[in-house]
Amino acid sequence: MNYYAAADFLSDLRRFAIDPGTESIRELLSHLDDPHEGVAFVQVAGSNGKGSTARMTESVLREAGYRTGLYTSPHFDDVRERIRVDGREITESAVVEFVERVRPFLVERAVEGDPLTSFETLTAMGLWYFGRSDVDVAVLEVGMGGRHDATSVVDPVAAAVTAVSLEHTDILGDTLDDIAAEKATVAPDDTPLVTGANGESLAAVRRHAPNALSVGFDEESPDVTVRYDGLVNHTEAGVSVAGTDWGVETRVPMPGAYQARNAGVAATLARQVGGDRVTETTVARGLRNAHWPGRFEVVERDPLVVLDGAHNPGACEAVAETLGEYDYADLHLVFGAMHDKDHRSMAAELPSAASVWTCAPAHERAADPAVLAAAFQTAGTVATESSVAAALGRARDAAGPDDCVLVVGSLFAVAEARRQWSRLAIGRAVDGVDDVRAVLDRANAADAEASRECVGRVVTTRLDRREARALDRAAGRVGVTAVTADYRTGRELREAVVAGTDAELRALLAALDGRGLGSVADTLRKRIEDVDEAETTTDADARDYPWTDRPSIMGILNVTPDSFHDGGDFFDEATAIGRAEAMVEAGADVVDVGGESTRPGADPVPVDEEIERVRPVIEALADLDALVSIDTRKAEVARAALSAGADILNDVTGLEDPEMRFLAAEYDVPVVVMHSIDAPVVPGKTVTYDDVVSDVIDELAERVALAERAGLDREQVIVDPGLGFGKDAVENFELLDRLPEFRALGCPILVGHSHKSMFAHVGQGSDERLPPTVAATALAVDRGADVVRVHDVPENVAALRTAVATDDAANTPADWRA
């Protein structure tokens, strides 16, 4: 069984009607030997805000050092999004393993007329995965209720009801008291229920959970007080939370007064779980790092484009209030909702719009766009489109640079809209049938024989069923080979493999534009057309970075006593300065100054001490004929280094410090975003990848998007695959070999391989790693690296120049020639 077959099996369970209660999932977990026992659980129920609150709670607990699990719904593009451990999605291999183990049990139950639903089975998969992953605490977003919800199979150590409103009245009851009674049953036996409900809803919750702790604004006289300070920048808002003996001021990456309430609930839950271990510092940083796609997510600024999954009148009212904090001229609305929602009330709560484009997400419950259009009576223009992508395209075409485009109505509509920014096209390097077959295997493609037909350039992307069918028809018309995995549902994205000559692929783009698939064509265009020309911008040229025109060497300068290769060699300031001057003389374009080791088992260095190590060296290098980079994972150190004259930020944690991306934008400097699981590296820790290259690209894409939305141009964001950080030797060589695939991110690429333990894989001891480092430098440059980070500059400069000359001898820079 491959992954897509397993995902289809889980999806097919959606056809079974909801059967409230936990008996069925208890039996499934018993069949699995109760794998969830030993994990502490937090449940988050509510009518609105439960997903955001669950994410915030998990982020704070992870910041406090817990190994965390997170279970949410629905998903955007892939069912794996629902289940995460320490922020990483459940692996495809784990999904396959789970389905193969439970399928006989589930089939037998269905035959007996007592089937489990998709939600019950996915919940069981999450609990199973958390148990096998040795999670300390897992946060579960409750489904529609509480008492009969599948997540209530656990006995939580802490729980919350974010809000209570009239919803799912056919199942939960038709009064606030009925619904509160259902949701309040998640209350733990020994810990007060936390709630963000207020007014009549709070009274209803407390009738069923008398000891409930209320979270709210001052005027509500809550147990925990929150304050909303409004926008700090275009993506963050200021909030404060105060309990009886604690308090915190921070920012959250989801603007809106309602998110201050959610933050207060999350902080209170985390403190109930962790006690003194959850400090005010960890709460502040955890809340600020709680990025949650599709919840008032600003994805563009000219025009302002906002995605929000508001799906009921109360949520639409909150979106309207938050949107009022932004300055824009006209509003252009993209609205796609489910048929069982109160469309007219939702429309009434949204701001007046110059144009409204209603549409139908690819979901069996999606409302007809014409029905949705009837709910909007005061807009200047109301029109319908069959797909979210088409509606979004019309709205963006109508919007001026000072306008706003808002996508709203359901998370399903937001998911489809978001692909405009998140979907990647990856160029695959193939050299013969075996390479093509490997690409098809990674894509779980249905037609294995297609490997004989894939000639020319090979590109992969991810499509839903509707898009895949249109691609297949368009490809057939122009002679392009297009292969996809089997589809059973339109909601899941599947890998599509496209192959052909340059001329055929350009014809495909025109055919897709003609079939209304401009969004897919735009994604593919980045890899099919002249990539170098498309990705070179006037801004990048104006900044004139060394790597803009040719690959560059970054020389490593560790002013530390304990770095893995040269620890202590340049700890003295004068020696460090001399080393930097020698590296530049040898041809280094960048000197990377680091004051803290990230080798396995390295001890953290206090901020003040790290600054004392790096600042005087950076100040002394101000007149050096090279750029100076600061290698740090702390924003305080980075700010001190930039003030001292540093030109680049190099962050081995991939922007884990939430201030780092805004700092880079403030100083308008490039930032290196490295993929890492832990920094410093945790000795002996193993990490599972389905495909290390694809997984690293996907995870880096999220960090690049954060940097871009902080105000950086994509050309300023340098991606580093992170060789040696959470990867074994084989995976490191795989990343090096398939480096061209990282071009999909549209960013310069840095490779840091110098003297690393990966070379033990080719028989080189710790004192024998200069030759393989030099060889790997040449390979990296040949495969498209823009910056190579090394200790030994003269030898690696020679390797880089040789690789460049071999690639294009005629364009070898004149200053390199004798």
N, C-alpha and C positions, 0 to 999 in steps of 0.2 A: 504494500500500500504506500503510495506517495502522499505528500502533504495535502495536495488539493483534494484527493479522494477522501482523506480524513476530514478536511474542512467541510466538504460536501455532506458527509455523513452527519456531522454536527448540525449543519444548516437544515438538512431534511427533517430534523426533529421539530422544526418550527411548525410543521403542519399539525402537530398534536395540540389539542386544546389545553388551556391552563387548568390544572387540577390543584387548587390551593392546598397547602400543607407540606410538611417536611418528611412524611413517612417514606416517600419514594426515594428521596436523595439520601436518607439515612440508610436505606437498604443498599443503594449503590456504593456508598462509602464503606459500609460493612463488607461488601463484596471486595473492596479494595484494601481491606484490613485497616480501616479507619486511619488513613495516612495523615490526617490533619491533627491528630492528638499530639500535644506537645507544642503547638503553635498558639500564641496569644492572638486574639482577634479583637478588632474594633469594628462595630457596625455603624454605618451612617445612613439613616433613613430621611425621608422628607419629600415634599412636593416639588421644591426647587432648590438648587444649590448643592445637592448631595454629592454630585461628581466633583465639583470644585473643592468642596470641603474635604472629601476623601483624599484628593490629591494633595491638598495642603497638609493634612494630618500626616500622611505618609512621608512627605518631604521633610517635615520637622523631625519626625522620628528617625529618618535616615541621617539627617544632619547630626542627630544626637548619638550616632554610632550604632544604631540597630540595623540588623539585616532585615529588610522590609519586603513585604508583599503588598500588591495593590490589585484589587479586582473591581472593575467598573464596566458600565455598559451605557449605550451601545458602542460599537466600534465604528471607525471611519472606513478604512480600506481593507482591513485584515483582522480576522477574529483574534489573532494573537495579541492585538492591542489591549484586550480586556484583562490580560493576566501579565503582571510584571513583577520581577524580583530585582530589587535595588535599581529600579528604573528601566531595566532591560526586558523586552518582551519574551514571553515563553518561546522556546525554540520550536522550529518546525518538527524536528525529530522527536521532541517530547510530546507534541500533539499527536503524532503518528503512534507513538508508543501507547499513549493513553487510549486512543480510539481502538487500537488493536486489542487492548486488554479488556475494554468494557463492551465492545460491540456484541459479543455473544449474549451477554447478560441483557443488554438493551433490546436486542432483537427478540429474545425470548419473552421479555416483558410486553413488547408490542404485540406479539402473536397471542399472548394471553389477554389482550385487551386492556392492559394497564401500563401504557407507555410513559416514559419520562419525557419532559419537554426539553427543548434546546436550552433554555435558561437553567433548568435544573442540572443538566449534564455539564454545561459550561461552568457552573458554580462548583460542581464536584471536581472538574478538571483543575480549577484554580486551587481548591483546597488540597488536592493531591500534589500539585506542583509545589505549593508552598511547603508542604511537609517534606517532600524529597529534597527541597533546596535548603533545608535547615534554616528557614526563616524564623526570626525571633518574634516578630509581630506583623500581622497582615491586616490591612484596612479593607473592608468590604463595603461597597456601595450596594445598599439594599435595592431590590426591584421596586415594585409598585406599592408594597404594603409593609409588613413587619411580621405579624404573628404567623402568617402562612407563607412567608417568603422563603425561598430555598436557602438564602444566606442565614436564616435563623436556625439552621441545623447546628450552629456553633453556640457556645456560651461565651459571650463577649466579656472582656475585662473592662471595656468602656464602650459607650454608644451615644449616638446623638440623633435628634430629630431636627433637621435644619429649619423647616417651615411646614405649615399645614394649610392646605387650601383644598377646595372641592376638585377632585380629580378621580378618575376611575370609579365613579360613583356606582356603576353597575356591579363592582366587585367589593369595594371597600365600604360602601354605605353612602347615604345621600346627605349627611350632615357633617359639620366640622367635628362634632363629638365622636361620631362613628369612625371617621378617618383617623382622628387623633388616637382613639382607642387601639386601632390596628397598628399604627406606627409606633406608639409608645411601648409596645410589648418587647421592643428590642432592649429595653432598659436592663442593665446588669443587676444581679442580685445584691452586690455589695458596693456599688459605685453609683452615685447620682447620674441620672440621664442628663445630658447636656442638650439644650435646645435654643435655637435662634428664633423660635416663634414669639409673637407678641400679640397684645390685645386679646381678642376673643380666642384666637388660636392658642395662645399661651395658657389661657384659662382651661381650654379643652385638654391640652397636654397634661396640665397639673391635676386634672380630675383623675387621670389614670396613672400618673407618675408624680405623686405629691412632693417628692424631694428633688424634682428636676431643677438643675441650675440653668438660669436664663442668661442669655447673652444678647445684649442690645445696646442702644444708644442711651445717653443720660436721661432723657425725658421718660424713658420706659422703666426707670428704677430697676435695672437688671442686677443679677449677682456678679456678672462680669461685664464691664463697660467697654464699648468700642467707640472709636471716633474715626470719621472719614475725612481726610484732609484734601481730597481732590487730586487732580492730575499733577504729577511731578514732571513727567515727560509724556510723550505720546503713547507709551506702552505701559507705564507704571503709575500707580496712585499711592499716596501716603495713607497709612492707617496706624492706629494705636489700639492696644488691648491692655486692660488693667483689671487684675483680680484684687483680692483683699490684701495680698502680700507680695504681689508681683506685677510687673508691667513691662511693656515693650513698645517701641516705635519703630516702624519699618516701612517698606514698600511691598506692594503685591503686584504681580505682572498681569492682573486682571482688573482693570478699572471698574468702578461702580460702587456706590454706597453699600449695596447688598453684599459685596465681596468683603467689606470690613466686618460685617456680621459673620460671614462664613469663616473669615480668618480668626475671629474670636472663638468660634466653636471649635475650630481645628486646634488652636493653641491650648484651649482648655482640655480637649481630649488627649492631646499629646502629653500634657502635664499629668493627667490622671494615670496614663500608662507608665511614664518614665520618672515621675517625681523630680527629685533634684538633678537627675541626669539631664533633664530637658531644661537647659538654662535659658535665660533671656536672650543670650547671643544665638543659641541654636534655634530658638523660635524665630528670631528676626531673620536669620539667614535662610532658614527652611521655608518660611512663608515667601520670601522674595524669590526663591528658586522654584516655586511651585507653578511652573509653566503648564498650561492646560489648553490644548488647541481647541479652537472653536468657541471659546468663552470670551466674548468681546476681544477678539484677537485682531489687532491692527496689522494688516499684511502689506499695505502700501500707504504712501502719504500724499502723492500727487497724481491723481486725486486720493483722498482718504478712502481706504477700502477696509471695511470692518466685517468680520464674520462672527455671528453669534447664534447659538443653537436655541434661542428662546422659543418655546413650543406651547406656551399657554398665555393667557392675558396678563397674569402677574409678571411673568418673565419679560414680556414685551414692554410693559410699563417701565420695568427696571432698565431695559436697554434704552428706551427713549430718554429716560432721565440721565443716563450716563452719556449718551450721544450729545446731550445738551451742554456738556463740558467742553466740547470741541468747537472750533471755529470752522465753518464751512458755508458755502453759498447755497447750493441746491442739493436736495437729497434724491438719490435714485435707488429705489428699493427692489431687491430680488427676493421674492417670497415663494417658498415651497413648504407646504405643511401636510400633515397626515389628515385623512378624511374624517377622523373621529374627534377633531379639535374644534373649538369655537372660533371659527375664522373671523366672523364679524367683530367679535370682542377683541381679538388679537389685533386686527386692523385698526380698530378705534384707539388702541393704546399706543400705536406707533406714531412717530412724528409725521406731519404732512410732507408729501413727497411730490417732486416735480414729475417723476415718472415711476410707475410700478410695473415690474415684469414678473408675472406669475409663471410658475413652472412646476414640473412633476419630477421629484427625485426617483431614481430607479428602485422603488420599494412597493411592495404589494399593497401597502396602506396609503400610498400617496393620493392626495386629492387631485381631482381634475383641475388643470389650470384655469379653465373657464369658470368653475365654481369659485375658485379663490379670487378671480378677478371681480366677481360680483360683490365681494366683501369690501372693495375699495371704491368709494363713491366720490371722494373729494380730491383725488390725485389729478394732476394736470394731464397725464397720459397713463392709460392702463392697457397693457398688451399681454398676450400669452405667448409662451414658448414651450416646446415639448420637453426640453432638457434644461437642467440647471446651467450647464456650460453655455448654452445658447443665450439664456436669459442674462447671465453674467456678462457675456460679450456685448449684448445690446446695451446693458446699463453702463458699462465702461466706455462704450463708444459715445453714449449720450452725455457723459460726465465731463465737465471741464476740470482743469487742474486744481481749482479751488472748491470743487464739489465733494460730495461724499457718496459712496456706494455702500449700502448695507445689505448683507445677505442674512436672512432671518427666517424663522418659521419652523425649523426642525434641524436636529443635528445631521440628519441624512442629507438635507440640502446643503448644509455647511460642508459636509464631507466631500461632496462632489465639487463644490466651488473651490475648496482648498487645494484640489489637485492642480489647479492653474499654477500654483506656486511650489507645491511639494513634489510633484511627479518628476522623475528623472528619466532621461534617455541615456543609456550607457553604451558606448562603443566597445565592442568586444574584439579583442585581437585574436584572429583565427589564422591558422596555417595548416590547412588540410582538413580532411573529413573528421579526424579524431578530435580536433579542437572544436569544430562545429557541433559534433555530437555531445561534447562536454557542456557547451553552452545550452543545448536543448535539454540535456539531463538536468542542469541546474534550474531550468525553467519548468521542469516537469511537463514539457511539451508533449502534446498528444501524438504527433506524427514523427516517429523515430526515423522514418525513411527520408524525412526532409533534409537530413544532413547531406544527402547527395546533391541537393538542389541549392544549398546556401553558398553562393559564390559572391565575390566582391566584398563590400563593406557589410558588417553585421552589427545591428543595433538592437538593444532590448529596451522595453518599457513595460509599464503595467497598465492594463486596461480592464474596464468592466465588460460585461457580456455584450451590451449594446455597442460599445466602441469596437470590441473585437470583431463582431460581425461586419460592421461597416468597414473596418480595416481590411478584412478578408476580401470583401467585394472590390474595394478600391485597388488592392494589390493585384487581384486577378486581372483587372482592366489594364494595368500598366506593366505587367510581367515581373512584378516583385514577389519574392517568396515571403510569405507571412505565416508563421506557425504559432499557435497558442495552445495552452492547456485546455482540457475540457472544462466547460462552464455548466454549472447547475443553477446558478443564481446570478442576478445582475448586480448584486451588492458587493461582492468580493472582487478585488482586483487580482488579475492573473497576469503572469509574465507572457509577453508577446515577443517573438523573435522575428526581426525583419532583415532581409538580406537582398542585395542587388548591386548593380553598378551605380556609380554616382548619378548618371543620367536617369536611370530607372527610379532611384530613390527621390530625386527632385521631382520627377513626374508624379510619384506617390504623394508628395506634399501638396501638389496642386489638386490632385484628385480628392484628398482628404478635405482641403479647404472647400471644394465644391460640394461635398456631402455634409457640410455643417459640422465638421470635426476640426475646426480651426484650433481648438485647445490641444488636441492630440498632435496636430501638425506643428504647432509652435514648439511643443516639447521635443519632437523628433528633429525639427529643423536645427536645433542647437548642435546636434551630432552629425547631421547629414550635409549641411551646407559648410562653407569655409569656416571651420571652427576658430582658427587663429584670428581671422578678420572679424568674426562676430563677437569675439570675447575681448578684443582690444578696444578700449574706450579712450576718449579724449582726456577724461580725468586721470586715467592711469598714466597716459603719456605725459601729462602735465606734471605729475609727481615724479616721473623719471626714476623709478626704482631700478636698481641694477639688473634685476631678473626680468624686467619687461622685454628686453631685446635678446638676452642670452642667459643661460643658466649661471648661477652664482654660487660661490662658496661662502658658507657661514663658519667662521672659526670659533671653536669652543674655548672659553676662558673661564675655568672654574676657580673662583676665589674661595675655595672650601678646603677643609682639612681631610675630607672623607669621601670624595667622589670616586666612582668605581675605577677609573683609568688613571687619572692624574691627581687624585686627592692630595692636597698639601704642597704640590709642586709650585703652585702660583698663589699661595695663600698670602704671601707677603706682597704689599701694594706695589713696591718698586719692581719686583719680579713680574707681577701681573701686567704692569704697564709695558715692560720690555717685551713680554710675550705677545701682547697685542700689536705692538709696532712691528715685530718680526712677522706676524701672520699677515698683516696688511702688505708689507714689503714682498711677501711671497705670493700675493695675489688674492687674499681674502677680500670680499666685498662687504662682509658684515662680521662684526665681532660680537659674539653672544656671551654676555657676562652673567654668571650665575653664582648665587651665594648660598644655595641649599642643595644638597645632594638628593636625588630621587632614586638612588640605587636601592635594591631590595633590602628592606630592614633598616633604612636610614632613619635617624631620629629627626623630628621636626626642629626647625630653627626658629626661635622667637623673632617676631617682626623687627624689633629694634636692632637685634644683632645682625639680621640679614641685611638691613639697610646700611649698617655700619660697615659691612663687608663690601658692598657693591658701589655705594655712592661715591666714595673718593676715587675709585678706579674709573667710573663713568665720567666724572668731572675731568679727570686727567686725560681722557681720550677725546675731549671735545674738538680738538684740532686735527684728529686723525682723518686721513683720506679714505674713510669708510663709514658705513652706518654702524651704530651701536645698538645692540638688542639687549633687553633685560629678560633673563630666563627666571621667571618666578610664577608662583601660583597664588600670590597674595596681592590684592589691589593696593594695599598700603605701600608695599615695597615697589610696586609698579609706578605709583604716583611719585614716590621719592626719586625713582630712577629717571622718569620722564622730566621731572623738574631739574634733574642734574644734567640732562642733555641726551638721554636715550632716544632713539628714533623708532624702535620697534618693540612690541610686547610679544614674548614667547611664553605661552601658557600651556604647560604639560597636562593640565587637568581639563582642557577643553572648555574653559569659561565656567568652571564650577563656582568660582567667586562671582556672585551676581553683579558686582560693581565693575568687573574687568572690561566687559564689552562697552559699557558707557564711558569708561575712562579712555579707551582707545578712540571712541568717537569724539570725545571732548578734545583730545589732543590731535585728532585727525592723523593717527599713525596706523600702520599695518599691525595686525595681530596674528600670531601663529596659533592655530587651534589644533591641538593634538588629540587624537583618540587615545584614551586611556581608561582602564577599569579602575585602577588605583594608582595614586602617585603620592608618596613613594610606593614602589611595587611591593606587594605583599608576598613574601617568599612562600612557595609551595601552593599558592592559590591557582586553581584551574578554572578556565572559562570555556564554555561550550559555544561554538559557532556552528551554524548550519553551513554557511559559506563565508569564510572570514572576510573576503573582499567585499561582497555584497553587504554583509552585516555592518562592517566598519563604514562603508559609504553611507548607508542609511542613517547610522547614528551620528556621523559627522554632519549630514545634511540638516539635522535638527539644530545643531550648534551654529552652523553657518547662518541659518535663518535667524537665530537670535541675534547674532552679531549684525546682520544686515538691518534688522528692525531697530537696533539701537542707534543706527545712523551711519554705519559704515558701508562703503561701496564693496561689492563682492570682490573686486580686484584687490582690496586691502585685506581680505581674509585669506590667509595662507593655511592650507590644510596639511596636516601631518598624520600619516597612517598610524604612527605610534609603534614602530618596531620595538619589540621587547616589553611593551607595556600591556600585559594581559594576553599575550600571544606566545605560543611555543615556537621553536625554531622552524618547523615546517611551515607554519602559518606566516612567519616573518618572510620566508623566501617566496611564498605564494603572493604576499602583498607586493613584494619587490617586482616579481615577474609580471603581475597584472596592474602595474602602476598606471598605465594609460586609462584604465577604467575610472580613475579618480577625476578625469577631465569632466565627467558628468556634473560635478559640483560647480563648474565654472569659476574655479579659484586657482591661484598659483599653488604648486605642490612642493612641499619640503620633505626630504627624507633624512632621517637621523639614524644611522646604522653603525657609527664609528666604534670599532673595538667591542662590539656587543657579543653577548654569549651565544647568539645565533650561529656564529662561525665555528663553534664547537661541533656543529652538525656536519661540517666538512673537515673535521679533524684538526682544527687549529686551537691550540691552547691559549690561555689568557695572555701570554707574552708573544704570541705568534699571529696576531690579528691585524697587523698593518697591511700585509699583502691582500687578504680578502676584503679589507675595508676599501682599498684602492680599486680592486676589481668591481666591488659593488657600487662604488661611485660612478664608474664608467657605465655600468648597467643601468643605474638609476637615471643618469642623464640621457642615455639612449632611449629609455622608456618614458621620458617626458618630465623628469624632475626639474623644477625651476630653481630650487635652492637645495644644496646638499650641506648638511651640518656635520663637521668633522673636527677631530683633534689635530691631525697631522696635515697642515695646510699645503706645503710644497708638493708632496706626493699626490695629494688629491686634486690640486689645481692642474697638475699634469694630466691626470686621468680625465678630468672634466674637459680640458681643452682637446684632448685626443678624441673623446667621444663626439664633441661638437664638430671637429674637423672631419671626422669620418662620416658624420651625417650630412654635412654640406661644406665641403672644402672651400668652395668659392666664397662662402659667407663667413669664413673664419675672421674674427675681428682683427683689424690691422695691428693693434697694439699687442696682440699675442704672437705675431710673426717675428722671426729673427730679423 
